[in-house]
Amino acid sequence: MERGPLSLSLCGNIISVLVFISPIKTFWRIVRSGSTEDFEPAPYVFTLLNALLWLYYGLTKPDGLLVATVNGFGAVMEAIYVVLFVVYAADHATRIKAAKLATALDIGGFGVVFAATTFAIRELDLRIMVIGMICACLNVLMYGSPLAAMKTVITTKSVEFMPFFLSFFLFLNGGIWATYAVLDRDIFLGIPNGIGFVLGSIQLIIYAIYMNSKASQSSKETAEDAAPLLASNA
């Protein structure tokens, strides 16, 4: 791997790690209170699936070690979040919901993709392409998930549910990995992270517009604790 792509990949890994550890404060709050309160399990379950698939992609693709490394770390972190969510679920119904979701997506979903691409597709290049397409589609959906939050910010004129540092790290993450993808000629990394960079830019612009509103100032502390997870991509 050339020095340019390698240095960008290392920077991308650092930013990705920051994105993966961003929910720690939220889960520290959950552990202290002994309840998940009104938090939803879906973002953490979904992000665990994303990390597992990118880990598989990185291990399958030649010279994909750095992609595999950061997503291996992400998979471990997200698995911890999911387990904590199940353990500290606010009620039995929430616990069952989280457990079923994790079983269906993180075990069943990943298992199907792994089995199908490993045993049904013998050609390495075709296998990499199929895994990459699945990862790219999943990443686009993840990067698009803040759209609902941006609508809420504009409607309420409050950035309560759009924490600055998470949005900033996602912006950097998308930009760095998109640049790396261009240099490495990896379309599966480039498309979703290019979209992520654009959406991250929009988030920061909206944040800048509404950050000084009275509603945002009154809810600043809540925003830091209630930050939803949108984890990284690669």
N, C-alpha and C positions, 0 to 999 in steps of 0.2 A: 504493500500500500504506500502511495506517495506521501511525502511529509505533510502537504497541505490537507488532504482528506483525513489523514491520521490525527492531526492537531485539532481539526474541526470535530472529528468524532469524539475525541477526548473531552473537548469543551461541551459537546452535546451530552455526553454521559454525565458530566458534573451537573449540568442544568436539569437533566432528567432525574437525577438523584434528589435534587432539591424539590422537584415536583412530587416525587414519590413520598418524601418525608413530610410534605406540607400538612397532611391531616393529623400529624402526631398530637398537636395541641387539642384538636377536636376529640381524639380518642382518650387523651389524658383527662379531659373533662368528663367523658363517658365513664371511665373507670372510677374517677372520684365520686361521681354522683350515683354510680351503680345502675345507670339506666341510659339507653340510647335516646330517650326522650322522643322528639319528633323527627329524628334523622332517618333517612331512607337507606336501605341496604344496597339498592340497585347500583349506584355509582361505584361502590367498592367491588362488588361482584363482577361488574362489567369490566372494570379496569384490571382485575386479576386475570380475566379471560384474555384481554388485550396483551398483557405482559407475557402470559404463557405462549400465546401465538407468535409474538415477536421473538421470544426466546427460541422457539422452535425454528423460526425463519433464520435467525442468526446462526444457530447450530447447523442448519442444513446448507446455508450458502457459504461457499469458500470465502475466506477472509471476513466472515461475519462475526468474529469473536467479540468485538467491542459492542455490537448490537446485542449479542447474546448476554454479555456480562451485565450490562445495565438493566436489562429486562429480567435477568435472573434475580438481581437484587430487588427489582420492582415486584416480581412475583412473590418473593418472600414477604415483603412489607405488606402487600395487599392481602396475602393469605392471613397474616396476623390481624389485619383490620377486620376481615370477614369473620374470623374466629371470635374476636372480641365482640363483634356486633351480635353474633349468635349467643354468646355467653351473657352479655349485658342487655339483651333485648328487653324493651320496656314491658312487654307482655308475651304470653304464650303464642298468640297469633302472629306477632312480629317475628318471634324466634322461628316458628315453622315456616313463615314466608321467606326469611333470609336463608334458612337451611335448604329449602326446596329450590330457591333461585340459584344458590351456589352449586348444588348438586347437578341441576339441569344444565347450567352454562359452563361452569368451571371444570366439572368432571365429565359430564355427558357431551357438551359442545366441543370441548377441546379434544376429548377422546375420539369423537367421530372424525374430526379434521385430521388428527394424528394417524388414525387407523386407515382412513381413506387415502391419504397422500403417501403413506409409508408402504402400504401393501398393494394398492391399486395402481400407483404411478411409479414405474421403475426408472424412467428417464429422469436424471437429476435436474436438468434445466427446466423440464416441464413441472416437476415437483416444486421447485423454487418459485416458478411463475404462479402456480395455483396458490401456494401458501402466501406469497406476496400480495396477490389480489385480495385474498380474504383479509389479511392484515390491513391493507390499504382501505378497504371498505369499512372495516370496523373503526379505523382511526378517523375517517371522515365523519362517521356518526358521533364519535366522541368529541371531536373538535366542534361539531355543530350543536352539541347539547347546551352550550351557554346561551343560545339564541333566545330561549324562553326567559332566562335571567335578564338578558339585555332589554327585553320587552318590559319586564317588571320594573327595571331601573328607570326607563323612560317614562313609564306610567306613574310611578310613585315619586319620581325625582329623588330617589335614594339609592346609594350604592351598597346597601346593607348586605345583599347577597352576592356581591361581586368584589371579593377581597383583592386588594391591589397586588400584593406580592404573588399570589397564585396566578393572576392574569399576566403579570409581568414575566414570570418564569415561563409560562406557556408561550408567550410572545417570543422570548429568547429561544426557547426550545424548538419551536416551529421554524424560526429563521435559520438557526444553526444547522438543524438536520436537513432542511430544504437545500441549503447551500452545499452541504456535504453530499447530498443525493445528486446534485447537478455535477459536481466534480467526479463523483464515483459512477455516474450514469446509472443510478438506481431509481427507476421510475416509481417503484413501490414505496420507497421512502419519500420521494420528491413530491408526489401529488398530495398525499394527506397532510404532510408537514407544510407544504406551500399554502394549502387551505388553512391550516392551523395558524400560520404566520399572519395571514390576512384577517382571520377572525380575532386573533389576539390583538392586532392593531386596532380593530374596531372596538374591542372591549376597553382598551386603554384610552381611546378617544372619548368614549362614552363616560368612562370613569372620571376623566379630567373635566368633563362638562358638568357632572353632577356631584363631584366630591365635596364641594363647599356648600351644598344646600343644607338647610336646617334639618331636614329629615335624615340626611346622611350623617351629620355630626352627632345627632342624638343616638344613632344606632351603630356607631363605629365599633364599640367594644363587642357588641353582639355579632357583628360581621366577622370579626376575627375568630370567634369561637365556633360559629355555625357555618364555616366555609365548606361548600360542597366540593367533592373531589372531582377533578377532571385530570386524570393522570396522563402522562405522556405516552408517547408513541414509540420511540425507538431508541 
